[in-house]
Amino acid sequence: MFYHLYNQVATNTLERVAPLTHAVGNVLKHVFVIGFSIIIFGNRISTQTGIGTAIAIAGVAIYSLIKARIEEEKRQAKAA
């Protein structure tokens, strides 16, 4: 049920904001979920885990930003 609600919110948000803004928000959501799980579950973060998490978040951010820019360019090309 929560996953369905998440998808509804994501779809409605994407209709209201630019794809790039949505991509940035999605990356921030990942950061929040990781931070929340660390605080709530008391997971300890080693240096290796921290570096791996940072690399993963950076990878998601880069991928999301590139994908959002490509989609925006496609929308602009169709509109022109």
LOMARLO-885884 format. One record per residue: residue in one letter; x, y, z of N, C-alpha, C, O in turn. Coordinates in Angstrom, 3 decimals. Layout:
<atoms>
<atom 'a'; <X; Y; Z>; <X; Y; Z>; <X; Y; Z>; <X; Y; Z>>
...
</atoms>
This chain:
<atoms>
<atom 'm'; <0.829; -1.191; 0.000>; <0.000; 0.000; 0.000>; <0.879; 1.262; 0.000>; <0.615; 2.207; -0.743>>
<atom 'f'; <1.920; 1.266; 0.837>; <2.782; 2.440; 0.902>; <3.529; 2.658; -0.405>; <3.751; 3.796; -0.818>>
<atom 'y'; <3.917; 1.563; -1.055>; <4.621; 1.701; -2.336>; <3.691; 2.301; -3.392>; <4.113; 3.128; -4.200>>
<atom 'h'; <2.436; 1.885; -3.380>; <1.460; 2.448; -4.309>; <1.279; 3.945; -4.044>; <1.261; 4.744; -4.981>>
<atom 'l'; <1.149; 4.318; -2.789>; <1.009; 5.739; -2.443>; <2.251; 6.528; -2.858>; <2.146; 7.653; -3.346>>
<atom 'y'; <3.429; 5.925; -2.659>; <4.666; 6.576; -3.088>; <4.645; 6.830; -4.593>; <5.004; 7.917; -5.046>>
<atom 'n'; <4.226; 5.828; -5.368>; <4.168; 6.006; -6.822>; <3.163; 7.077; -7.223>; <3.413; 7.832; -8.163>>
<atom 'q'; <2.051; 7.156; -6.540>; <1.060; 8.198; -6.825>; <1.637; 9.590; -6.560>; <1.478; 10.503; -7.370>>
<atom 'v'; <2.298; 9.736; -5.433>; <2.908; 11.023; -5.093>; <3.997; 11.381; -6.100>; <4.087; 12.529; -6.535>>
<atom 'a'; <4.826; 10.398; -6.475>; <5.900; 10.652; -7.439>; <5.334; 11.067; -8.790>; <5.853; 11.989; -9.420>>
<atom 't'; <4.280; 10.401; -9.242>; <3.661; 10.746; -10.525>; <3.052; 12.140; -10.481>; <3.240; 12.929; -11.407>>
<atom 'n'; <2.329; 12.447; -9.420>; <1.728; 13.778; -9.289>; <2.791; 14.867; -9.199>; <2.624; 15.954; -9.751>>
<atom 't'; <3.870; 14.574; -8.511>; <4.957; 15.541; -8.392>; <5.610; 15.784; -9.744>; <5.898; 16.923; -10.109>>
<atom 'l'; <5.839; 14.712; -10.479>; <6.482; 14.835; -11.794>; <5.627; 15.641; -12.759>; <6.164; 16.321; -13.633>>
<atom 'e'; <4.305; 15.578; -12.618>; <3.421; 16.367; -13.461>; <3.500; 17.855; -13.130>; <3.202; 18.697; -13.978>>
<atom 'r'; <3.899; 18.180; -11.903>; <3.890; 19.568; -11.463>; <5.254; 20.264; -11.529>; <5.318; 21.492; -11.587>>
<atom 'v'; <6.345; 19.489; -11.522>; <7.677; 20.092; -11.523>; <8.474; 19.581; -12.722>; <8.088; 18.621; -13.389>>
<atom 'a'; <9.578; 20.243; -12.971>; <10.463; 19.841; -14.068>; <11.130; 18.504; -13.724>; <11.325; 18.196; -12.548>>
<atom 'p'; <11.479; 17.717; -14.732>; <12.131; 16.434; -14.466>; <13.421; 16.569; -13.661>; <13.731; 15.708; -12.838>>
<atom 'l'; <14.163; 17.628; -13.891>; <15.407; 17.828; -13.154>; <15.133; 18.042; -11.664>; <15.839; 17.496; -10.815>>
<atom 't'; <14.125; 18.823; -11.354>; <13.742; 19.055; -9.963>; <13.300; 17.742; -9.313>; <13.637; 17.459; -8.164>>
<atom 'h'; <12.551; 16.960; -10.059>; <12.099; 15.669; -9.552>; <13.286; 14.745; -9.277>; <13.302; 14.031; -8.274>>
<atom 'a'; <14.279; 14.760; -10.170>; <15.465; 13.920; -9.999>; <16.245; 14.312; -8.743>; <16.703; 13.449; -7.995>>
<atom 'v'; <16.390; 15.604; -8.521>; <17.096; 16.082; -7.327>; <16.331; 15.676; -6.070>; <16.931; 15.241; -5.087>>
<atom 'g'; <15.020; 15.817; -6.102>; <14.204; 15.401; -4.962>; <14.318; 13.913; -4.687>; <14.327; 13.483; -3.534>>
<atom 'n'; <14.404; 13.131; -5.754>; <14.540; 11.688; -5.601>; <15.866; 11.330; -4.930>; <15.912; 10.440; -4.081>>
<atom 'v'; <16.926; 12.011; -5.303>; <18.230; 11.767; -4.679>; <18.181; 12.162; -3.196>; <18.701; 11.447; -2.338>>
<atom 'l'; <17.561; 13.290; -2.911>; <17.442; 13.708; -1.509>; <16.615; 12.710; -0.705>; <16.872; 12.497; 0.480>>
<atom 'k'; <15.631; 12.104; -1.342>; <14.833; 11.079; -0.670>; <15.719; 9.898; -0.272>; <15.587; 9.367; 0.830>>
<atom 'h'; <16.620; 9.488; -1.168>; <17.529; 8.389; -0.849>; <18.421; 8.746; 0.345>; <18.632; 7.922; 1.235>>
<atom 'v'; <18.929; 9.948; 0.356>; <19.776; 10.398; 1.470>; <18.982; 10.372; 2.772>; <19.491; 9.931; 3.802>>
<atom 'f'; <17.741; 10.842; 2.729>; <16.889; 10.854; 3.917>; <16.627; 9.438; 4.423>; <16.714; 9.185; 5.625>>
<atom 'v'; <16.309; 8.520; 3.524>; <16.009; 7.142; 3.922>; <17.228; 6.499; 4.574>; <17.100; 5.820; 5.593>>
<atom 'i'; <18.402; 6.708; 3.997>; <19.619; 6.141; 4.581>; <19.886; 6.749; 5.959>; <20.156; 6.026; 6.918>>
<atom 'g'; <19.811; 8.064; 6.053>; <20.029; 8.733; 7.336>; <19.013; 8.322; 8.388>; <19.365; 8.112; 9.549>>
<atom 'f'; <17.768; 8.209; 7.990>; <16.699; 7.801; 8.898>; <16.952; 6.394; 9.424>; <16.787; 6.132; 10.615>>
<atom 's'; <17.357; 5.479; 8.527>; <17.613; 4.104; 8.967>; <18.809; 4.033; 9.914>; <18.825; 3.213; 10.832>>
<atom 'i'; <19.802; 4.884; 9.696>; <20.954; 4.911; 10.598>; <20.529; 5.365; 11.990>; <20.946; 4.788; 12.995>>
<atom 'i'; <19.703; 6.396; 12.040>; <19.273; 6.944; 13.329>; <18.317; 5.990; 14.037>; <18.502; 5.695; 15.218>>
<atom 'i'; <17.299; 5.504; 13.333>; <16.274; 4.672; 13.965>; <16.815; 3.301; 14.364>; <16.563; 2.840; 15.478>>
<atom 'f'; <17.552; 2.647; 13.471>; <18.017; 1.291; 13.745>; <19.383; 1.261; 14.410>; <19.868; 0.191; 14.779>>
<atom 'g'; <20.006; 2.414; 14.565>; <21.279; 2.492; 15.254>; <22.419; 1.810; 14.522>; <23.378; 1.350; 15.142>>
<atom 'n'; <22.314; 1.745; 13.203>; <23.382; 1.128; 12.410>; <24.652; 1.964; 12.502>; <24.618; 3.186; 12.364>>
<atom 'r'; <25.761; 1.291; 12.735>; <27.047; 1.982; 12.753>; <27.582; 2.031; 11.332>; <27.432; 1.083; 10.561>>
<atom 'i'; <28.197; 3.133; 11.008>; <28.729; 3.327; 9.667>; <30.252; 3.314; 9.749>; <30.867; 4.176; 10.376>>
<atom 's'; <30.842; 2.318; 9.102>; <32.298; 2.283; 9.029>; <32.749; 3.216; 7.907>; <31.932; 3.695; 7.120>>
<atom 't'; <34.028; 3.462; 7.844>; <34.563; 4.309; 6.780>; <34.255; 3.707; 5.418>; <33.876; 4.420; 4.489>>
<atom 'q'; <34.419; 2.401; 5.301>; <34.159; 1.728; 4.029>; <32.679; 1.838; 3.644>; <32.359; 2.089; 2.483>>
<atom 't'; <31.788; 1.652; 4.605>; <30.358; 1.773; 4.340>; <29.995; 3.202; 3.952>; <29.189; 3.415; 3.046>>
<atom 'g'; <30.584; 4.175; 4.630>; <30.328; 5.577; 4.316>; <30.779; 5.934; 2.912>; <30.070; 6.622; 2.179>>
<atom 'i'; <31.959; 5.465; 2.542>; <32.462; 5.734; 1.190>; <31.569; 5.057; 0.152>; <31.230; 5.659; -0.867>>
<atom 'g'; <31.191; 3.814; 0.410>; <30.312; 3.097; -0.517>; <28.961; 3.770; -0.659>; <28.431; 3.869; -1.766>>
<atom 't'; <28.403; 4.229; 0.441>; <27.120; 4.932; 0.404>; <27.239; 6.227; -0.380>; <26.360; 6.554; -1.177>>
<atom 'a'; <28.319; 6.967; -0.160>; <28.528; 8.221; -0.890>; <28.674; 7.966; -2.386>; <28.136; 8.717; -3.198>>
<atom 'i'; <29.399; 6.912; -2.755>; <29.555; 6.582; -4.173>; <28.207; 6.192; -4.778>; <27.885; 6.605; -5.892>>
<atom 'a'; <27.426; 5.404; -4.055>; <26.122; 4.985; -4.557>; <25.186; 6.175; -4.740>; <24.498; 6.274; -5.757>>
<atom 'i'; <25.155; 7.079; -3.762>; <24.293; 8.258; -3.862>; <24.756; 9.158; -5.001>; <23.933; 9.689; -5.747>>
<atom 'a'; <26.058; 9.330; -5.138>; <26.580; 10.140; -6.242>; <26.218; 9.514; -7.585>; <25.861; 10.226; -8.524>>
<atom 'g'; <26.308; 8.196; -7.684>; <25.940; 7.515; -8.923>; <24.472; 7.699; -9.260>; <24.128; 7.962; -10.412>>
<atom 'v'; <23.605; 7.564; -8.269>; <22.172; 7.782; -8.485>; <21.917; 9.222; -8.900>; <21.105; 9.480; -9.788>>
<atom 'a'; <22.603; 10.157; -8.265>; <22.428; 11.575; -8.596>; <22.850; 11.855; -10.029>; <22.115; 12.502; -10.774>>
<atom 'i'; <23.999; 11.386; -10.418>; <24.494; 11.636; -11.778>; <23.563; 11.002; -12.806>; <23.203; 11.636; -13.798>>
<atom 'y'; <23.175; 9.758; -12.569>; <22.274; 9.070; -13.490>; <20.947; 9.817; -13.601>; <20.450; 10.039; -14.705>>
<atom 's'; <20.373; 10.204; -12.467>; <19.076; 10.886; -12.465>; <19.151; 12.224; -13.184>; <18.252; 12.570; -13.950>>
<atom 'l'; <20.219; 12.977; -12.942>; <20.356; 14.282; -13.582>; <20.524; 14.141; -15.092>; <19.915; 14.893; -15.853>>
<atom 'i'; <21.337; 13.192; -15.532>; <21.534; 12.989; -16.968>; <20.229; 12.534; -17.612>; <19.861; 13.031; -18.677>>
<atom 'k'; <19.534; 11.604; -16.986>; <18.276; 11.110; -17.528>; <17.234; 12.224; -17.601>; <16.507; 12.332; -18.589>>
<atom 'a'; <17.160; 13.046; -16.566>; <16.200; 14.146; -16.548>; <16.511; 15.159; -17.642>; <15.590; 15.672; -18.278>>
<atom 'r'; <17.770; 15.456; -17.874>; <18.138; 16.403; -18.930>; <17.796; 15.857; -20.305>; <17.332; 16.598; -21.171>>
<atom 'i'; <18.023; 14.567; -20.509>; <17.684; 13.956; -21.797>; <16.176; 14.011; -22.032>; <15.730; 14.336; -23.132>>
<atom 'e'; <15.397; 13.696; -21.012>; <13.941; 13.751; -21.144>; <13.461; 15.178; -21.396>; <12.542; 15.396; -22.185>>
<atom 'e'; <14.084; 16.147; -20.727>; <13.705; 17.553; -20.937>; <14.026; 17.983; -22.364>; <13.231; 18.683; -22.992>>
<atom 'e'; <15.174; 17.575; -22.881>; <15.523; 17.906; -24.257>; <14.559; 17.280; -25.250>; <14.213; 17.900; -26.255>>
<atom 'k'; <14.120; 16.046; -24.975>; <13.139; 15.388; -25.836>; <11.809; 16.138; -25.819>; <11.172; 16.304; -26.859>>
<atom 'r'; <11.398; 16.585; -24.651>; <10.136; 17.355; -24.544>; <10.233; 18.670; -25.294>; <9.283; 19.072; -25.966>>
<atom 'q'; <11.368; 19.343; -25.187>; <11.555; 20.609; -25.881>; <11.600; 20.402; -27.391>; <11.092; 21.230; -28.147>>
<atom 'a'; <12.205; 19.300; -27.834>; <12.270; 19.008; -29.270>; <10.885; 18.727; -29.829>; <10.585; 19.123; -30.956>>
<atom 'k'; <10.036; 18.053; -29.065>; <8.674; 17.770; -29.513>; <7.842; 19.044; -29.554>; <7.003; 19.218; -30.437>>
<atom 'a'; <8.079; 19.937; -28.592>; <7.310; 21.184; -28.527>; <7.694; 22.152; -29.627>; <6.882; 22.983; -30.033>>
<atom 'a'; <8.918; 22.056; -30.113>; <9.396; 23.011; -31.122>; <8.921; 22.672; -32.507>; <9.240; 23.382; -33.460>>
</atoms>
